[in-house]
Amino acid sequence: MNIAALMEDFMLTEAVSGYEMKMATKMHAQLQSVADHAYIDRAGNTIARIDGTDSEAPVTMVFAHVDQLGFIVRKIEQNGLIQIDRLGGIPEKVLPALQVSIRTIDGEYLPGVIAIKAHHATPPEEKYKVDFVTNLFIDIGAESRAQVTEAGIRIGCPVCYKPSFTQLAGSLVSGTAVDNRGGCAALVGIGEALFKERPKATTYLVAPVWEEFNLRGAMLAARQIKPDIAVCMDVALSGDTPDLAAKYDTAVSHGPTVGLYNFHGRGTLNGTIAHHGLYRLALSSAERLGINLQEFAALGMLTDNAYVQLEGAYTACVDMGFPARYTHSPIEICDTRDIEQLVSVVSMMVSRIDREFSPRRFA
């Protein structure tokens, strides 16, 4: 499997949270060939099952969300300009002058740009000001509200960064939705590995929806699967840029990550502390493979595990991932080699889960 080629395909696919059909369809096509059964559930989650060789081994769920953050159309002006609001954690300082794609009610994507005041007319006091997303608007070239609605754009239509993929030096890639199309590519690779050499534990490979909007899709999938163990794959913040060097030891090109702790600290007041047995399993699996596994802990972010851990009597959870720079921007960067190594580590972790492995917190 070519991780870079798979990521390019996935990163160029629009799948705003709540409108993930394109990615769900692609993930179903990929996973059904490496599973005993695969389907898309009522919520849009892609769920694929690989039957294990021991029915007494803990049921395991490995997953990576398919959706991406974006915007929503809030108002259409009479002159054809479109007001928007956030759908997910959009960094407002990157928005002016960006190219975007707007989904029509018929599912087509139309191009537009986020307007910016002409530089020659911008007074000095505004040149260093960041505008709220609610003060910005999209220009699709329309001359009236009627022209916008005739094109199929209505209130509530989703908007995303114009999809992009750029191959940088070596094995680094940049573009839109590295978060979490890198995890999706890893999920396909893990499916290939586990289907070839079946694990003891029955394993579900899941591509959930709605992560960027309230972290709900994976929770709905877990209610169907009832896993004992859950491994979430998502980005980790890379500390190899000047702004984050004092906060994190993680670095792009230095291997996959294991998450020990995250806590949102706002709104949800939720987070995840890694199951210690799964953390040790990740460490020992990486050591066996000769792969450097980077440890990561952060305040101000969440993964789907924050809610998956609360399903059933308790689901043992750990976050696995890969470092990424410039997260939630249109030019996220990661190293495809880190994702290839993530595939190797998680595949070995799952292959080592047997009936003796306890999902209890105090095993």
SVG drawing of the C-alpha trace seen along z (x, -y; Angstrom):
<svg xmlns="http://www.w3.org/2000/svg" viewBox="-33 -54 48 73">
<polyline fill="none" stroke="black" stroke-width="0.4" points="0.0,0.0 1.3,-3.5 0.5,-5.7 1.3,-8.9 -1.0,-8.0 -3.8,-7.1 -3.4,-10.3 -3.4,-12.4 -6.7,-10.8 -8.2,-11.3 -7.0,-14.8 -8.4,-15.9 -11.9,-14.6 -14.3,-17.0 -15.9,-15.7 -17.0,-18.5 -18.3,-17.2 -21.9,-16.2 -21.4,-15.8 -18.9,-12.9 -20.5,-10.7 -17.6,-10.9 -15.0,-9.8 -17.4,-7.2 -17.8,-5.6 -14.1,-5.6 -13.3,-4.0 -16.0,-1.4 -14.5,-0.5 -11.0,-0.2 -12.0,1.7 -14.4,4.2 -11.5,5.9 -9.7,6.4 -12.5,7.5 -15.0,10.3 -17.9,7.8 -18.1,4.1 -21.0,1.7 -21.9,-2.0 -24.2,-2.5 -27.2,-4.8 -25.1,-7.7 -22.5,-7.3 -19.8,-5.5 -17.9,-2.9 -17.5,0.3 -15.4,3.3 -15.0,6.5 -12.0,8.9 -12.9,12.1 -10.3,13.1 -9.1,16.6 -10.1,16.6 -13.6,15.7 -12.4,15.1 -10.0,12.3 -11.2,8.7 -13.1,7.2 -11.0,4.4 -12.0,1.3 -9.4,-0.7 -10.6,-3.9 -9.8,-7.2 -12.4,-9.9 -13.1,-10.8 -14.6,-14.3 -12.9,-17.7 -13.6,-21.1 -15.2,-23.9 -17.8,-26.5 -21.6,-26.8 -23.5,-29.4 -25.3,-31.7 -26.7,-34.4 -26.8,-35.3 -26.7,-39.1 -28.8,-40.7 -25.6,-41.5 -24.6,-37.8 -21.9,-37.8 -22.2,-34.9 -21.8,-35.2 -20.4,-32.2 -19.8,-30.8 -17.5,-28.1 -18.1,-24.4 -15.3,-23.1 -12.1,-24.7 -11.3,-27.1 -8.2,-29.4 -9.6,-32.8 -6.2,-34.4 -5.6,-32.3 -9.0,-32.9 -8.9,-36.2 -7.9,-35.5 -8.4,-31.8 -9.9,-29.7 -12.9,-27.6 -15.4,-25.0 -19.1,-25.3 -21.3,-22.3 -24.7,-22.8 -27.9,-21.2 -27.4,-18.7 -24.0,-17.7 -21.8,-19.5 -18.9,-21.7 -18.5,-25.2 -15.5,-27.5 -15.3,-30.7 -12.9,-33.0 -13.0,-34.5 -12.8,-38.2 -10.2,-40.6 -10.1,-44.4 -7.9,-45.8 -4.5,-46.4 -4.3,-49.9 -7.5,-50.8 -6.6,-49.2 -5.8,-51.8 -2.8,-51.1 -4.9,-50.3 -6.5,-47.4 -3.4,-45.8 -2.6,-43.8 -6.1,-43.0 -7.7,-39.5 -11.3,-39.6 -13.9,-37.2 -15.2,-34.7 -18.6,-36.3 -17.2,-39.5 -15.9,-37.8 -17.8,-36.8 -17.4,-34.5 -17.4,-35.8 -18.4,-33.2 -18.7,-35.9 -22.4,-36.1 -24.2,-39.5 -27.3,-38.8 -28.8,-36.5 -31.0,-35.0 -27.9,-34.0 -26.4,-32.3 -29.6,-30.3 -30.0,-29.3 -26.6,-27.8 -27.9,-25.6 -26.3,-27.4 -28.7,-27.9 -28.5,-28.8 -26.9,-25.9 -24.7,-24.6 -21.2,-23.5 -18.0,-25.1 -14.4,-23.8 -10.9,-24.9 -10.3,-24.2 -8.8,-20.7 -5.0,-20.6 -2.1,-18.1 1.5,-19.1 4.5,-16.8 7.3,-18.6 10.9,-17.6 11.5,-13.9 8.4,-12.1 6.7,-15.2 3.3,-16.2 1.2,-19.4 -2.4,-20.3 -5.9,-20.1 -7.3,-17.6 -4.0,-15.9 -6.1,-15.8 -7.3,-13.1 -6.8,-11.6 -3.5,-10.4 -5.3,-8.3 -7.7,-7.0 -4.7,-5.9 -3.3,-4.2 -6.6,-2.4 -6.5,-0.9 -2.9,0.3 -3.8,1.9 -6.7,3.7 -4.3,5.1 -1.9,6.3 -4.5,7.9 -6.5,9.5 -3.3,11.2 -2.3,12.5 -5.5,12.7 -5.3,11.4 -6.6,13.4 -9.1,10.6 -12.0,9.9 -11.2,6.4 -13.4,3.7 -11.9,1.0 -14.1,-2.1 -14.0,-5.3 -16.4,-7.5 -18.1,-10.8 -18.8,-13.9 -15.5,-14.2 -14.9,-17.8 -18.6,-18.5 -19.1,-17.2 -17.1,-13.9 -20.3,-11.8 -19.7,-9.3 -17.3,-7.0 -19.5,-6.9 -22.4,-5.7 -20.2,-3.0 -19.0,-1.8 -22.6,-1.4 -23.1,1.1 -19.7,2.9 -19.5,2.9 -15.7,3.0 -13.5,3.9 -10.6,1.9 -10.5,-1.1 -7.4,-2.5 -8.1,-6.0 -5.7,-7.3 -5.5,-11.1 -2.9,-13.9 -0.6,-15.0 0.8,-18.5 4.4,-18.7 6.8,-20.6 9.4,-21.2 8.5,-24.7 9.7,-27.8 6.2,-28.6 5.8,-25.1 9.3,-24.0 9.1,-24.9 5.8,-23.0 6.2,-19.6 9.0,-17.1 7.2,-15.6 8.6,-16.2 7.6,-15.3 9.7,-12.5 10.6,-11.1 8.0,-8.4 4.4,-7.8 2.9,-9.0 1.1,-7.6 -1.2,-10.0 -1.0,-9.8 -3.3,-12.7 -5.6,-15.2 -8.2,-17.6 -10.2,-20.1 -10.5,-22.5 -13.4,-24.5 -16.9,-23.6 -17.0,-19.8 -14.6,-19.6 -13.7,-16.2 -10.5,-14.3 -8.7,-11.0 -6.1,-9.5 -4.6,-6.5 -5.3,-3.0 -1.9,-2.0 -1.9,1.5 -2.5,0.3 0.2,-2.4 2.7,0.3 1.6,2.5 2.3,-0.4 5.8,-1.0 6.8,2.7 5.4,3.1 7.4,0.1 10.5,1.4 10.1,4.8 9.9,3.2 12.8,0.8 10.5,-2.2 10.8,-5.4 7.4,-6.0 6.9,-9.6 4.9,-10.3 2.4,-13.2 0.3,-15.0 -1.7,-18.2 -4.2,-20.5 -6.8,-22.2 -7.6,-19.3 -9.7,-16.1 -10.1,-12.9 -13.1,-10.6 -11.8,-8.5 -13.1,-11.1 -16.6,-9.7 -15.8,-6.1 -14.2,-5.4 -17.6,-6.0 -19.5,-3.4 -20.6,-0.2 -19.1,0.6 -15.9,-1.2 -13.8,-0.9 -10.1,-0.8 -8.7,-3.5 -5.4,-4.8 -4.7,-7.5 -2.2,-6.6 -1.2,-9.0 1.4,-11.0 2.8,-14.5 1.5,-17.3 2.4,-20.9 0.0,-23.8 -3.1,-21.9 -6.6,-23.0 -5.0,-25.2 -5.1,-24.7 -1.4,-23.7 -1.0,-21.0 2.2,-19.0 3.1,-15.5 5.6,-12.8 4.1,-9.7 6.9,-7.6 5.5,-8.4 2.1,-7.1 3.7,-3.9 5.3,-3.3 2.0,-4.0 0.5,-1.2 3.3,1.2 3.0,0.3 -0.8,0.5 -0.9,3.7 1.5,5.4 -0.4,4.0 -3.6,5.6 -1.9,8.9 -0.7,9.2 -4.1,8.7 -5.2,12.1 -7.5,13.4 -4.9,12.7 -4.9,8.9 -7.2,7.2 -9.2,4.1 -9.8,3.3 -8.2,0.0 -6.7,1.7 -5.6,5.0"/>
</svg>
